[in-house]
Amino acid sequence: MNQNSPFNQLLILPSQQDHYQGVLNASIVLVEYGNYQCPQCKEVHQLIQEVQQHFSSESPEENWLCVVFRHFIDEHSAYPQAQKAAEVAEAAAAQGQFWQMHEMLFTHQEALDNGYLVEYANHLGLDICRFLQDLSKQVHANRINQDIEGGLESGVTAAPALFINGIRYRDRWNTEQLMAAITTASH
């Protein structure tokens, strides 16, 4: 596929509305579209963590790497808890705990039923009344749908999908190849 094809380019650029680690004007910006129930998304999450650790030890400047996470749940998803888990992450984000919940959901991917989700919120010290109210009213559904729409506009049809500096990464999901692609993109 042509690298300049619109389906290889990120059309919705990272912004302050995104969930991100690092600075948005970093040399390398990784944008991941994922969901919390997909096993391959968990593998990519772990892969990105390895890459972050590698580059933070090799290049300690904070503005070198930015990681953005966006929700992507296709309408025919084989993952019935993915939408609820995304709403849980957003409810945690509303209380300043997105990345902590993000980690919790991937760590406990096999336990995403309602009781567990409340337990995770409690463990993070969230205001449970507010958390449950956000979930019951689906307060964050629009935010999740915006991520999904942005993914669709950029040619994402399934999670996980990864963009490096706005260009779709289509190589194998392993540390060496991802780090090589990042190194190439940084030059």
C-alpha positions as CSV (number, residue, x, y, z in Angstrom):
1,M,0.0,0.0,0.0
2,N,1.3,3.5,-0.8
3,Q,2.7,5.3,2.2
4,N,1.0,8.5,1.0
5,S,-2.5,6.9,0.8
6,P,-5.0,8.7,3.1
7,F,-5.5,5.3,4.8
8,N,-1.9,5.5,6.0
9,Q,-2.1,9.0,7.5
10,L,-3.5,10.1,10.8
11,L,-6.1,12.7,9.9
12,I,-7.0,13.8,13.4
13,L,-3.8,15.2,14.9
14,P,-3.0,14.8,18.6
15,S,-4.3,17.6,20.8
16,Q,-4.9,18.6,24.4
17,Q,-8.1,16.7,24.2
18,D,-6.2,13.4,23.9
19,H,-4.8,11.2,26.6
20,Y,-1.1,11.5,26.2
21,Q,2.2,10.9,28.1
22,G,5.0,13.3,27.1
23,V,4.6,16.5,25.2
24,L,2.6,16.9,22.0
25,N,5.4,18.6,20.2
26,A,7.8,15.7,20.8
27,S,10.2,14.5,18.1
28,I,8.2,11.2,18.0
29,V,4.5,11.0,18.6
30,L,3.0,7.5,18.8
31,V,-0.8,7.4,18.5
32,E,-2.4,4.1,19.4
33,Y,-6.0,3.1,18.7
34,G,-7.0,0.3,21.0
35,N,-9.5,-1.3,23.3
36,Y,-9.1,-2.8,26.7
37,Q,-10.5,-6.2,26.0
38,C,-8.5,-7.1,22.8
39,P,-5.6,-9.4,23.7
40,Q,-3.5,-8.0,20.8
41,C,-4.1,-4.4,22.2
42,K,-2.7,-5.6,25.5
43,E,0.4,-6.9,23.7
44,V,0.8,-3.6,21.9
45,H,0.4,-1.8,25.3
46,Q,3.3,-3.9,26.7
47,L,5.3,-3.3,23.6
48,I,4.8,0.5,23.8
49,Q,5.9,0.4,27.5
50,E,9.1,-1.4,26.5
51,V,9.8,1.2,23.9
52,Q,9.1,4.0,26.3
53,Q,11.5,2.5,28.9
54,H,14.1,1.9,26.2
55,F,14.0,5.4,24.8
56,S,13.7,7.1,28.2
57,S,16.9,5.4,29.4
58,E,18.6,6.1,26.1
59,S,17.3,9.7,25.6
60,P,16.1,11.1,28.9
61,E,14.9,14.4,27.4
62,E,11.1,14.6,28.1
63,N,10.2,16.0,24.8
64,W,11.6,13.1,22.7
65,L,8.6,10.7,22.8
66,C,4.9,11.3,23.2
67,V,2.4,8.4,23.5
68,V,-1.3,9.0,22.8
69,F,-4.1,6.5,23.4
70,R,-7.4,6.7,21.6
71,H,-10.3,4.3,22.0
72,F,-11.3,2.1,19.0
73,I,-14.2,-0.3,19.2
74,D,-15.6,-1.4,15.9
75,E,-19.4,-1.9,15.7
76,H,-19.0,-5.6,15.2
77,S,-16.6,-6.0,18.1
78,A,-16.0,-9.5,19.5
79,Y,-15.3,-7.8,22.8
80,P,-18.6,-7.1,24.7
81,Q,-16.9,-5.3,27.6
82,A,-14.7,-3.0,25.5
83,Q,-17.2,-0.1,25.4
84,K,-17.8,-0.3,29.2
85,A,-14.1,-0.5,29.9
86,A,-13.5,2.6,27.7
87,E,-16.2,4.5,29.7
88,V,-14.5,3.4,32.9
89,A,-11.2,4.8,31.7
90,E,-12.9,8.1,30.8
91,A,-14.7,8.2,34.1
92,A,-11.3,7.8,35.8
93,A,-9.9,10.5,33.5
94,A,-12.6,12.9,34.7
95,Q,-11.0,12.4,38.1
96,G,-7.4,12.7,36.9
97,Q,-6.6,9.0,36.9
98,F,-6.7,8.0,33.2
99,W,-3.3,6.4,32.9
100,Q,-3.7,4.6,36.3
101,M,-7.0,3.1,35.1
102,H,-5.6,2.5,31.6
103,E,-2.8,0.3,33.2
104,M,-5.3,-1.4,35.6
105,L,-7.6,-2.4,32.7
106,F,-4.9,-3.9,30.6
107,T,-3.3,-5.6,33.7
108,H,-6.7,-7.2,34.5
109,Q,-8.0,-7.6,31.0
110,E,-9.7,-10.9,31.7
111,A,-11.7,-9.3,34.5
112,L,-13.7,-6.5,33.0
113,D,-17.2,-7.2,34.5
114,N,-19.0,-4.4,36.4
115,G,-18.0,-5.6,39.9
116,Y,-14.3,-5.7,39.0
117,L,-14.5,-2.2,37.3
118,V,-15.9,-0.7,40.5
119,E,-13.2,-2.5,42.5
120,Y,-10.5,-0.9,40.3
121,A,-12.1,2.5,40.7
122,N,-12.1,2.0,44.5
123,H,-8.5,0.8,44.4
124,L,-7.5,4.1,42.7
125,G,-9.3,6.1,45.3
126,L,-11.9,7.5,42.9
127,D,-15.1,9.1,44.0
128,I,-17.3,6.0,43.6
129,C,-20.6,7.9,43.5
130,R,-19.4,10.2,40.7
131,F,-17.8,7.3,38.9
132,L,-21.0,5.2,39.0
133,Q,-23.1,8.2,38.0
134,D,-20.8,8.9,35.0
135,L,-21.2,5.2,33.9
136,S,-24.9,5.0,34.4
137,K,-25.5,8.3,32.4
138,Q,-22.9,7.3,29.8
139,V,-21.4,10.7,30.3
140,H,-18.2,9.9,28.3
141,A,-19.8,8.0,25.4
142,N,-19.4,11.0,23.0
143,R,-15.7,11.3,23.8
144,I,-15.2,7.6,23.0
145,N,-17.2,8.0,19.8
146,Q,-15.0,10.9,18.7
147,D,-11.9,8.7,19.0
148,I,-13.6,6.0,17.0
149,E,-14.7,8.4,14.3
150,G,-11.2,9.9,14.1
151,G,-9.8,6.4,13.7
152,L,-12.3,5.5,10.9
153,E,-11.4,8.7,9.1
154,S,-7.7,7.6,9.2
155,G,-8.5,4.2,7.8
156,V,-8.5,2.3,11.1
157,T,-10.9,-0.7,10.8
158,A,-9.7,-2.7,13.9
159,A,-7.7,-2.3,17.0
160,P,-4.8,-2.2,17.6
161,A,-3.6,0.5,15.1
162,L,-0.5,2.6,15.6
163,F,0.7,5.8,13.9
164,I,4.2,7.1,14.2
165,N,4.4,10.8,13.5
166,G,1.1,10.6,11.6
167,I,2.1,7.6,9.4
168,R,0.5,4.2,9.9
169,Y,2.8,1.6,11.3
170,R,2.1,-1.7,9.5
171,D,5.2,-3.8,10.4
172,R,5.3,-6.7,12.8
173,W,4.3,-6.1,16.4
174,N,7.7,-6.6,18.1
175,T,10.1,-4.3,20.0
176,E,12.9,-4.4,17.5
177,Q,10.9,-3.5,14.5
178,L,8.9,-0.8,16.3
179,M,12.1,0.8,17.7
180,A,13.6,0.7,14.3
181,A,10.6,2.4,12.8
182,I,10.7,5.1,15.6
183,T,14.4,5.6,15.0
184,T,13.8,6.0,11.3
185,A,11.0,8.5,11.9
186,S,13.1,10.6,14.2
187,H,15.7,11.3,11.4
